[in-house]
């Protein structure tokens, strides 16, 4: 517990009051010195650990006071220098603003630091020290890249010189950033290259980017050979960002979405074990090379045959695969029937403004549930009569959607298709028909006509 003599306590209180009063006010170095004297009586009556604590507190307080005093001094000098500049006393303006420039540090506001440079550069120009003016203007973009002046504030020659300084600053910064890209390329480090490229921003750095792109391509090919496909894909994409003329036709990638229908089991892709599939739960593969892949499902229940299937995976594609184990000869398959057993799959290709009855498949208008139409180049699927439609998430698998799931869907009023979510191939839509049935519908293709498939559950 720190106990002070009355004299010490009074002196400390006075010093603390002075420190509090300086906050937000103009504080000079003389006032800081006076504040130091205010602590002197308190220090005289303390010793040992108490004095150390007080000195630490005093050091922190003095640092704060000096910082505020310095910033206040910069503002005072900036105001004085600005007045001298507009009063055509340019030599004096250079002297005052140079003093302000020396006080600028990391704690100075960006606006104050930039305006000190602006008026100092303008004053240098006025006294015909153009090189100093240009150098001073060039420093401004290091403080604020977007800082600007106009001819409403300064004469055209000063604005032109400011632009030259800005261009010099940007060129120097870009050369530093381009050098960092080249250095990262020499280190053959794609992660370091990516960071350097991000830092370069709008800088062109064409030669450095091409050099880096070649390094990234070589890394990507190495990772492709090692079957680290996700990393290879990321690096190929980075290489194209660095050098857009590059093309990698033989190095496409995609994913498989595989579902075991009714019976789960062990999934193999190209004879390599991938995962244990659970019944009716889609499995999304890691990134894989484009091309033909052989899938094999070894059922987890006795009495079912192995399922084998070849699929063609296109570059940037996502292929949905349903593997349905079948009972071996003489076996039964209790509880494992397809979700669409005994349901009729219907397909149609319809032209704009045609009315479609989902129950019958008729396109003659009577009993219509849906119509598709294009309005202002935006395609809409519009429910008719009392029908309702709802867009299902991209993860939905058409073959696995059940009647119970369709019943649980919330069906809003209105059409599907908007500027921010246009109709597209692959969309899966839940429908509550005008007659009260439920249906699932998939858009297979979309052009001058709409190709769809659907199943109705009465």
N, C-alpha and C positions, 0 to 999 in steps of 0.2 A: 504494500500500500504506500503510495507516494504522498507524503505530507509536506506542505510548503509553509514557510514562515509567512506572516501577513504581508511583509514587504515583497517577498517573492511572489506570493499569490496575486497581489495587486499588479505587479509588473507583468506577470504572465498573462493575466486577464487583459491588460491593456494591449499587450502585443497580439493576443489572439483576436481581440476586437478589431485591431488595425488590419490583421490578415483577412478577417471576414469582410471588412468594409472594402477591401481592394477588389474583391471578385466582381467582375463586370464593369469596373471603373478603370480610368486611365491611371496606370501606376508607373512611376518613373523609377530609375535606379536609385535616386536620392531617397525616395520613399522606402525602398527595400533596405537601404542602409539605416534609415530611422527605425525600421522594424527590428533590425538586428540589435540596435541599442536598447530597444524595449525589452529584450530578453536578457540583457547583461546583468541586471540586478537579480533576476531569478537564478542565473547560473552561479553567481557569487555565493549563494546560500545552499547550493547542492554539492554533493560529492559522490564518488563511487558510482554504483550502478544507476542511481537516479540521474546523475549528470549525463551518463551515456545515453539513457533513454531520451532525455530532453534534447540532447544534441542531434539524435537521429530524427526526432520530430521536427526540430528546427531546420535540419538540412532539407527534409521533404518540403517544408513550408517555404523555405527560401527558393528551392527549385521552382515551385509553382509560381511564386511571386515574380521571379526573373523571367519565366516563360511568358506570363501575362504581360509583363513590362515590355519584353522584346516585341511581342505581337502588337501591342499598343503603339510602340515606337514605329514599327513598320507602317501602320495605318496613318500615323501622323506625318511621317516622311512622304508616304504616297500622296496624301492630300496636298502637302506642301509642293511636292514635285509637279503634280498635275496643275496646280494653280500657276506655278512658275512657267510651265510649258505653254499654257493658254495665255499667259501674260507676255509671251515672246522673250522670256529671260532664259534662253536655252542652256547657256553655260552653267548657270546656277542650278537649273533643273537636273543637268547631268550629275553635278556634285551631290545634290540631295538624294536623287534616286539611286546613285551608286552606293551611297551609305545604306539605303533601304535594302538594296540587293544583297549586301553583305550579311544582313540580319536574317534573310530568308532561310528557313530550314524545314525539316520534315513536319514541324507542327504548324507551319504557316498555312493558312487557307489557300486552296488552289486559285481562287479568284484573286486574292491579294498578290500572290506570287506572280501570276500571269500579268496582271495590270502593271505591276512594278516594271516588268520586262518591256511591256508595250510602250509605256511612256518614256522609259530610258532609251529604247531603240529609236523612238520618234525624235527624242531630243538629240541623240547622236546624229541622226540624219540632218536635223536642223543646223548643227554646227559642222556639217560636211564631213562627218566621220562615218562614211557609208559602210565600210567593212565592219566596224564595231556595231553599227545598227543591224546589219544583216546577221551577224553572229548572235546578237542579243535576241533578235526575232526567231532565229533558228532554235534557241533554247526553249521557246514557249511550247512547242509541240511535245517536248519531253515532260512538261508539266500537265498539259491538257491537249490531247491529240485533236480534239474537236473545237478548240478555241479559235475564234475568228474576229476580224475587225472589218468594217465597211467604210465606204467613202462618205457616209453620213457622219462619221466620227473623225476621220482623218483625211488628209489630202490624197489624191490618187497616187502620187509618187511614193508616199509612205505605205499605202496599201499594197502597191506593187512590190516594194522591197520586203514587206511582210510576207507576201506570197513566195518570193524567192527564198527567204529564210525558211519558210515552212517546207518548201520542196527539198531544200538541202537537208533539213531535219529528217523528213520522211525517207529520203534516199539513204542517209546514214543508218537509220534504224532498220531499213530493209536490207541493207548490206550486212548488218550484224545478224539479222534473222536468216538470211540466205547462207551466210557462213556457218550458222548453227546447223542448218539442214545438211550442208556438205560434210561437216564434222560427224554428224550422226550417220551419214551414209558410209563414211570411211570406217566407222566403228561397226558397221553392218548390224545395227540394232533397230529393228522396225518400230519398237515402242518409242525409242528416243527420236526416231524420224517423225513419227506421228505427233509427238509433243512439239517438235521444232516447227513442223508444218502448221499446226494450230496456232502457234505463237506468231508465225509470219503473216497470218491474216490475209490482207489484200495485196501483199507484196508478190510480184510475179515470180521471181527466182526460177525462171524457166530451166536454166542449165542445172541448177541444184536439184530441182524437182525431178528432172529426167534421170539424173545420176542416182537419186534416192529410189526412184521407181524401179530401176534395174536391180538394185540390191533387194528391194522388197519382193520382186518377182522371184528371184533366186531363192529367197527364204520360203516363199509360198510353195514353190515346186518341191523343195526339200520336205516341207511338212506334208504335202500331198503324198509323196512317196512313203512317208512314215505313217500314213493314214490318219493324220491329225487334220481331218477335213474342215472342221469349224474354224481352226486357226488359219488354215490355208485359204479358206473362203474370205475371211476378214482381210488377209494380206493381199489377195488378188484385188479386192475392192479398193484397198488403200492405193495399190499401184495404179489403178485406173483413175483415181482422184488426182494422183500426182501427174499422170500423163494420160489424158483422155483418149489419145489415139490408140492406146493398147487394146488388144482384143484377145480373149482367151477362150476360143471356141471349144478346145478340147478339155477344158477344166470347169465344166458346169457342176452345180450342186443343187440338191433338193432334199425333201424329207418325205417319209412315208407315214401315213396314219393307218395303223393296222388294228383290226378288231377281230377277236375270236367270237364267232356267233354261236351262243348257246353253251359251248364247251371250251374251257380254257386249255392251256398247255404251254409247251416250250416252243418259243419262236426262234428259228434260225434264218439268218439272211446270208446268202452266198456261203452256206455251210458253216457259218460262225454263229454260235449261240448269242442271242441278244438279250432276251428277257423272258420271264414267266408271265404269259398273258392270262388275265382274269376274264371270265366270261362277260362279253358285252361291254368291256371297258376299253376304250380306244387307247392305243399306245403310239405316241409320236416318237419317231426315231430321231437320233442325232442327225446332224448334217451328213449327207452321203453324196458320193459322186454321181452325176447324171449317167444314165445308161440303163441297161437291162440288169435286173437283180432277181435272183431266185429265192423265193420265200418257202419255208417249210414249217408247218405247225404239227408238233407231236402231241396229240390230245392227252390231257391229264386224266382221262377216265377210260377204263377198259371197255372194249367193244366198239371202238371208233377207229376209223382209218386215218392214216396220216394225210394231211392236205399239203399239196405242193402247187405253187403258182409262180409264174414269171410276170414281172411288172416292168414297164418302161418308165423310168423317171426322167423327166425333162429338166433342163436347167432352170433354176428358180421355181421349180414345180413342187407341188404337194399332192401326192397320190393317195387316195383313200382306197384301202384294201380290206375286204371282208373275207375271212377264212372260216368256212363252215364245215366242221368235221361231220362225216356221215357215218351212220351205224354200219358196222361190218355185216356181212351176209348173215341173216338170221338173227341179228341183234335188234333191240328196240332202243329208243332214245327218249326216255321219259323226261319231261320238263325241259327238253332242249330244242323244241321246235323254233323255227325262224319266227321273228316277230311279225312277219308278213305272211305266215302260212294261211292259205286259202283266201288271201286278199288279191284282188285283181289290180295289177299294175297297168295304168293307162298312159298313153303318150299322145301328144298332139303338137302340131305346128300351126300357130294361129297368126293371122294378119292383124294389123292395128284396127281397133274399133270393133273387132269380132267379139260377140258374147259367147261365153263358154259355160255349159252346164257340167259341173264336175261329176255328178252322179252318173249321167248317161254318156258324157263325152260329146254331146251334140253341140254344134256351133250355129244353131239356127235362131237363137234369141230366147226361145221359151224356156223358163226355168233357169235362167242364167244366174251364175254365181260370180263370175269374174269378167272383166274387160281390161285389156291393156291398150294404152294410148300414149302418144307422144305430144307433149305440149311445150312449146318454146324450147325444143331440143332436149327436153327432160322426159324420160319414159316413166309411166306410172302404171301400177297394177291396181285397178279400182274394183272394190267389191260391189256387187249388185244386190238389189232387194235388201234382205236382212243379213246377208253374208258379212263376215268379219275376217280380217287377215292379221297375222302377226309375223314379223321377221324373226327367225330363230338365229342363235349365235353361230359364228363361223365354225365353231368346234362341233356343231351338230352333225351327226352321220345319218343320212337319209334312211338307210336300210335298218337302222337300230331304233328309230323313233317309234314309240308305241302309242296305242290309243290312250292309255292312262296319262302319258306325257302330254298329248294333245289336249286332253280335257283340263289339265292343270295350267295351260298357257293362258295368260291374260290377253284378251282380244280387244284392242282399242278400236275406236271408230276411225274411219279414214283410209286413205290409200297407202301403198308402199311405193317408194320412189321419190327422191327429192334431190335437190342440187348437191347437197352434201352427202347423200347416200343413194346414188342412182342404182337402178336395176342392173345386175350383172350376172354373167354365167356362174353357176355354182351356188347361188343363193338358195336357201331352203326356207320355205314359208309354211306356217301352220294356218289352216283355214277352218272356220266354222261356217258350214254352208248355209244357204238361205233356208234349207229344209231341216236344219238342226243336226246334220251329220258332221263328222270331223274328217279332215283330210290333211295329208302332208304333200307338199308340192316342191319340186326342184326345177330351177331354170337350167336347162342344158346348154342353150345358146341363145344369143340375142343379136339381131341385126335388123333387116327389113321385116323379118318375122320372129316370133317368139316360140322357141322349142322347149316344151316342158314335159315332165313326167309326174304322175301323182297316184296316190292310193287313197280311196275313200273308206272310212270306217262307219258303217251305218249305225 
